[in-house]
Every structure is written in structure tokens, then in C-alpha cells.
Amino acid sequence: MSGLPVVLAVDLGGTGMKGAVVAEDGATLAESTLATPSDGILTALVAMLAELRRTAADAGHDVVGAGVATPGMLDEQRGLVHYASNLGWRDVPLLDILRAELKLPVAVGHDVRAAGLAERSTGAARGFGDFALVPIGTGVAAALVSSGGAVTGATGAAGEFGHIPVIPGGEPCTCGQRGCLEVYMSGAGVARRYRAAGGEALSTRTIVARLGEDALADRIWSEALDVLAQGLNILTLLLDPGLIVLGGGVSHAGDALFGPLGDRMSDGLAWRDRPPVVRSALGGDAGRTGAALLAFAAAR
């Protein structure tokens, strides 16, 4: 008698790896987490997948595939990671390596696009064929879905939303440009600008908690909302999404984010309505959920 068909799913990040054994109905049957090592990331990834496979086998499940969501510039057809700065990878044939190691159907997907797939399948974007997922954490990115398909671009680099230059000649970004959106609106950007303007070394969450009582916090946050609204309006005019989903740590700002952001977007769009802007339903599990969906698709 065969066991329950399951897949191995890993969301590979620059600071952490989150793995799971996932059933076809989306149920998480086992989990594993690990700090991403500074060296030997591939070895650690393969070891995590092997551990999850043993766990599934011990429970009598039938492992039918594996999926990995990875950051960086990715050729998704070939599973080739052209460049991932936070992993120290350049031209890593991840799909070929994992297929050889696991002897299973394997899928490799971009982490943010995988999260977008998950939000469309089981999260906040269910029923939407045109939407954008914008995670705002340490940095900012976007998964863009148009007519039901993910927009990947000619080089696989579509979705670098955080590097839209919203302030001409503005503050320098680590990417080499100036005035990038994530310089002003990101977990790292808000905290850095608050401290640079004379404030304490505080997290963005603490800065948001001081709104209404701290004039500097009010100014830095207002400027962050201005550039985010500008960026989202550009995205709206280019792609006409039916929904914008915000994820990442900054999305937890709640009323301090969604109300004033919506007002700014509406003020900046003269001849059309803005799309609804909502918070991610899957949060930090979206990438791993997307990896599982990709794995089941590869196994079919």
C-alpha cells in the first residue's frame, strides 16, 4: 500500500533556510529550519532536503518531488542561478545539482515569484489573474503576475521594484544607483535614515510605534510612504493590477501603513482608481508554500 504523496520544499534565504514536508492539500507534515551558513550553502541545502526525505520516509509517506525557492537572478527554465549576492552564488546550476543528488523531480523557482504563486493559490490573491506581491523587509522586491502568468523578463530579473529610482539624484543605494525606493522605504532604509537624521539606533517597528509622539519618526515614515505610493502608482499604470499584496516585516505596520498609503496612491492617480492594497495572507510561509506548489507541478 503506497503512502501519502508529499514533496520536500525549501525557502532558501540569505540568513535562513526553511524546509518542510508538504502534502498535496497544502498540509505541512514536518518542518526544519537552519541558519544559512556563510560557507557550504549547497551542502547545507542538500543535507536539509535529505533530512526531510528521511523524516517523510519514516512516517510512511511517498516523496514525489522537491522544490526550492531561491533569491537572486534566476533562469527558471534551466534552474540556473546567475547571481545571488546574499548567497555568494554566481552561475550555479542549482536544478542540475539537486536532480543529481536527489534522483527526484525537482523545481527551482525565484523566492518572491514563488511567494506570489502561493498567494494566488491559497493566499490573499486567490481569484486574481493580474496582481503584484511586494514584500517589504530588509529590501524590497515584487512578484508581478499578468494575465495569469508570472512576469520574469528577458534575463529573469523582472521585479526589482526596490531599485526603481524614485528620487532623482537622491541618497546612494548599495546597488550603485541613487534614489532607489528601498533606500527610503524598507526595514533597513527607514531605520538607517532615522539614525542618520539624529535619532537613536531603532528598528523600523519601534520607529512606527513612536508615530505621533516623535517628530523625526513622523517625518521619516511620511517620506517612506511618499516613495512607496509613487512606486506603486508607477506599477499600477504600467501593469494595471487588480490587487497589490504587501508582505515582509514592514507590512505589519498595519493602520500606520495601509490607510495613509492608500490616500497617497489615490492622490497621485488623477484619472483612474487605485487597486486595493492588502496584506499578505501567508506571511513568511509564502516562499516555502510556493516551493511546494512548484514541486508538485514538477512531479506531475
N, C-alpha and C positions, 0 to 999 in steps of 0.2 A: 504494500500500500504506500503510495507516494505521499510525501509530506506537503505542507503548505508552501506554495511558491513564494519566494521572498527575493529581495535584492539587497545588495550592500550599497550604501550611499554615504558619501563623504563630502562635506563642505570644507574645502582646504583654504585657510586664510593665512595672512602673514603672521598673525600672532597665535592662532589656534586652529585645531583640526577637530571637526565634529562629525562623528560617524554614527551610523545606525543600521540595524537590520529592519527592513520595512516590508510589510505585506502589501498586496495589490490594492487593498481597500484603504491604504494610507496609514494603517496602524503601525506604530513604532514598537517593535518587539524586543529590541535591545539597543543600548546606546554606548558610545565610547567617546571620550574627549581627551585631547592631548595638546599641550603647548607645542606650537610649531618650533622645531629645533633650528638653531642657526645654521647647522650643517646637517647633511644627510636627510634632507626633507623627503626625497623619493623613497629612501629606505624606510623612514618612519611611516610614510603613507602606505606602502606595501604591507608593512607589519600590522598596521591598524586594520586594513582590509582582511588580512589573513586571520587576525584575532576575531573579527566579526564573523568571518566564514565558519570558524570553529564553533563559535557560540551558536550560530544558526544550525549547524550540523548536529551539535549536541542536543539541541531542542527538537531534532527530527524534521527540520524544515528543508526544503529543496531550494538551494541557491541557484537562481536562473540568470543572474547578471549583476553588474556593478556599475555605479555611476559616480563620477567625481566632478564637482563644481570647483573651478579654479579661477583665481584672478588673473589679470594680465591681458595682453593682446593675443588672441587665440584664433587659429584657423580651426573652426569647429568641424568641418568636414574631415580633416585629417587628424584632428586631435593634437595639433602641434602648437605648443605654447611659444609664440615668437619672443615675447618679452614679458616678464613679471618681476617688477623691481622689488616688491616686498618678499619675493621668494628667492631672489638672486638667480632667476632662470632666464636663459636665452636659447631659443631654438631647441626646446626639449620635446621629443616625440612621445608625449605622455600616453596617448592612446595605444601606440605600439608597445610601449613598455608594460603597461598594465595588462594588455591582452596576453603578452608572452608570460607574464608572471602568474596570472590567474587562470588562464585557459577557460575563460568565460566570455560571453558577450559583454562588451564594455562600452560605455558612453562617457565622453568628456565634454563638459559644457562650461561656458563663461558663468562665473558665480552670480553676477547681477541678472543676466538673462535667464539663468536657471530659476532664480528667485521670482522673476516676472512670470515664468511659466507656471510656477507653483501658485502664485496669487491668482492667475487666470483660472487654474484648475480647481483650487479648493479655497481660495482666499478672497480678498476684497474685490478683485476684478472679474469674478465669475460672471459670464454672460457678456463680457466686453471684448469685441474684436479689435478695438483701437484704444489703447491706453498707454500710460507711461508709469513705470515704477521708478521712483527717485529715492534711493537710500541716502540719508544724510548722517554720516558718522564722522570718523576722523577726516575722511574726504567725502566727495560727492560723486555719484555716478548715475546712470539711468539705463533702464531696460525699456526699449521702445518697441511696441507692438502695433503694426499697421496691417489692416485687413486680415487679421488673424495670424500673421507671421512676424517673427522677430526680425527687427532691422539690425543686420550685422555690419553692413558696409563692405566696401571693396577690399579692405585689409583686415576686417574683423575688429576694427577699433571704434565702431559706432557706439554712442552712448557716453562719451567723455564729457558729460554735462557740467561737471565741476570745473572744466577748463574753458568754458565759454568766457571770453574777455568782456566782462560787464562794465568795467571802469577803464576807459582808455588811459594808458599811462599810469595805471593805479599801482597798488602795492605789489612787490615781486612775489611770484609763486615758485615753488620748488621745481616746477616743470620747466622753468626758463622764461615763461611769459610773464606779463604784468597784468594785474587787474582781473585775475580769474575769479569766477564765482566762489569757489571753495576757499579762497583766501579770506573772504568776508563771512560766508555762511557755511560753516561746518563745525563739528565739535572742536577740532583743533583751531580753526580760524577764529571763532568767537572768543575762545579762551586766550589765544595769543594776542588779539587786538585789545582786549580788555586790560591785560597786563601791560602791553606796550603803551597804553594811554595813561598809565599811572595807577592802575588797580592792582589788587592782590593776585597771586597765582591761584586762580579758582577754576573749577570745572565749568563747562557751559551749563550744566544742570544747576549749579549753585548760582551762577550769574542770572539765569532765568528766574530762580526763586527770589532774587533781590529786586525784580522789576517793580517799579512803583515806589521803591524806597532808596534806590541808588541811581542817581542821575547818569553816572557813567554806564551802568548796566543798561539803562533805558536807551541811551544813545547807540551803544554798540549793537544791541539787539535790533533796534529800529533800522539801522543801516544794513544789518544782515537780512532782515525781512524785505527791504527795498530791492536788494540784488537778487534774492530768491524769486520774488514776484516778477522781476524783469526777465530772469532766465526762464521761468515757467511760461510767461507770456510769449516769449520767442518760440518755445517748444509748441505752445498752443497754436500759434499762427502758422508754423511750418507743418505740423502733423495732424492738427485737429483731433486730438484725443478725446474720447468720450469720458475719460476718467483719468485723474492723476492720483497715484498712490504714493504717499510718503512713508519711508521706512527709516531704519537706523536709529541711533540713540537720540538724535535731536527731535525726532517725531514724537517723543514722549513729552515734549513741552506743552502739549495739549492746547488749552484755550489761548495761551500766550503765542502760539504759532498759528493755528488754523483760522481763527477769526480775523486777526489783522492781516494775515497773508491773503486771505480771500478778498478782503476790502481793497488791498493794494492791486491785486490782479484785476479786479473789476474796474478800478480807476484807470488802469493802463490800457484797457481794451475799449476803444471808442465805439466800434460798430458791431461787436459780437459779444455774446455772453461767455464767461469763463466756464471751463468744465468743472465739475465737482472735484474737490480735493479731499481725500480721506486718508486715514492712517492704515498702514499695513495690518492685515488680519493675522499674518503668520509670524511677523517679527523676525527674530534671529533664527527661526527654523526654516525660513523660506528657501535658502540656498540648498540645504540638505534635502528638503522635500522635492525641490526641482531636480536634484541629482537622482533621486529615486524614480521620478517620472521618466527621466531620460533613460535610466537603466531598464525599466520595464519596456520602453519603446524599443531599445536595442535588442531585448530578448525575444521580441515577437517575430 
